[in-house]
Amino acid sequence: MTPVAHFLGLVDIPSYRKNHSGNVPLTGGFAMFMGILIASLITDVVFQNNPMFLTSAAFIVLLGMLDDRFNLSAKGRLFCQFIVSGLMVWVADNYIVNLGDLFSFGDMHIPTFGYLFTMVCVVGVINAFNMIDGIDGLAGGMSLVVLFSVIVLMYIQGNLSGITAPLVIAAAIVPFLAFNLSIKGFKGNKIFMGDAGSMFIGLAIVWLLVENAGNVDSTFRPITAVWLIGLPLMDMAAIMIRRARKGRSVLQPDKHHLHNIFIRAGFSPFAALLSILLMGVAFCAVAVISEINQVPEYIMFYAFIFTLAVFTTILLNIWKILRVIRRLGILKP
């Protein structure tokens, strides 16, 4: 796809927000989608509502490629994302009907409201993974952490037939990461996943989570699914709150994402990548351990809200905190 990427202009050009060298092809997302599509057709991998998943994924990849090429408006992109979420909810009939026991008053069933609620969740997760894609390996690495956590939960619950779907998605991400991170043997062919890849990964993950946590016969509980993707969700929430407080559009890009903060704090891109992935592992570990031990859902919910409040407060005051840390000599100026 690299020659095609240059011919179509699907390349990432360095700018004030993008510090890479040279024009890098943005075809990683399309390549991952094609890998999953071909694997599904050859091996008859059973995604629930398989044809509609692949159809929805094709639309989101096309949207991402158009955005990569023509830099679509945020509102136009959001509108198209809601259309894709509508396909998942209304056509594939894959939506949330039970939120679990979040307030210790019993399970919250939302059979009718679940349609709209799921659409909002789908668009939110798609954008969370799109926003976290800022340094090499981050979106792909975070996706692998979540996917392997889902696989562990499926294995523990005995849902062995469902493991194939996240495994196939993970198998498509691994070779992309090899090129994206220029691992030995893959150097000289650097690619980015682009918006097509990050939005596609977000859709694939939220599809799996709703399928396995939002229905009556769930593999794991809904709040467990929230913890699995907790770090991307919290990063997105903190960014949007920060932009709103400054009177800016919450959809306008900037350089205040979690990875930007780590790098401005003095971390190398690779150190920032490992640090954020370890944070993601911690969130997923909480999810898996809590699910195994059947920690009450309302405790997990309140703990998530508390963590979100602390996380957001820290990010909103991060530059003050960093100045104090530097004065103490913990970090170099």
C-alpha positions, 0 to 999 in steps of 0.5 A: 500500500505504500506506493498507493499511499504516496499516489493518493496523498495518504501520507502524514506530513510533519507539522507543529503537532507532528514531529516525525521525519519525512512523509509517512504512509497512513495506510496501517488502518486499511492494511489491518482491516484487510487482514481481518477481512481476509482472515474472516473469509478464509477461516470463517471466524465467527464474529457475532453479526459478522457481516454487519461488523465487517460492513460497519468497519469498512465504513469507519475505515473509509471515513478515516481514510477520507479524513486522513486525506482531506482533513474533514471537519470535526462535526462532519466526522462525528455525524458519520460516526453516529451513522456507523454506530447506528448500523451496529445498534439498529441493524446488527442489534448489538446494543447495551440492555443492562448496565449492571448493579451500579448503585447497589439497588439491583441491575439497571435494565435499559431495553429502550434507552439502550439504543441511544446510550450505546450509540453515544458509547460507541462514538465515545470509544471510537474518539477515545482511541483516535485521541490517544493515537499520538506517538508510535505504538500507543494506540496499537499497544493499548489495543493489544492490552485491552484485547488480551485482557478480554481474551483472559476474561473469555477464557476464565468464563469458558467462552472459548468460541468467542476468543477467536475474534479478539485474537484475529484483531490482535494478530492484525495489530502486531505486524503493524506495530513492528513497522510502526515502531521500526523493530529490528528487521522492519526498519525502513518501512515506517507506517502510521495507522492514521485516523482510519486505523485508530477509529477502526480499532476503537470500533472493533473493541467497543463492538466486542465489549458490548457483545460480551458485557452489555447483554443478558448472557454476558461474558463479563459485567458492564463496569468491567468493560468500562475499566478495560478501556478506562485510560483512553476514556479518562484521557479523552474526558480530561482533554475535553474538560480542559478545552471547555474550560478554556472556551475552545471547541472540545473537538479541536486538536491540541498538544495536551494529551497524556503522551504530550504531557509525558514528553514535555515532562522529559520522557523520551517517546519510548519511555512515554509509550511504556509508561502509558501502556503500564497505566493501561495494564493497571486499569485492565488488571483492576478489571480482570481481578475484580471480575474474577473475585466478583467485586460488587459492581457499585464498588467498581463504579464508585472507584472508577468515578473517584479515579476519574476525578483524581486523574482529571484534577491532576491533568488540569493542574499538571503544569503546576505539579510538574513545576513543583516536582522539578523544584524538588529535583525529581525531574530535570527541567 
